[in-house]
Amino acid sequence: MKQPSQKGFTLIGVLAIASALAIIALVGWNVYQRQQVSDTTAKIVKMVPVAPAVTSVGDLDTASQTLDQTQIDSDVDTAQLDSDLASF
């Protein structure tokens, strides 16, 4: 009697391949998310200039003049800024 030939994959083989693909996908997704956060952080750091150290009254005067020259939105409370500067 002739034995029937069996073709195809076993269930364990399919589960092993699916598990390997899932692990690769999860690792790839994690790397992608970390890169996105890193890129966003780098963009924010480039947009925000580093504030110079304030070591004297002259530095505060320079900062005050720079703020006076900077365009401020109309909804910003400039009186609060003036009172903060006056307290120095």
Beta strands, then each sheet from edge to edge (+ up, - down):
end
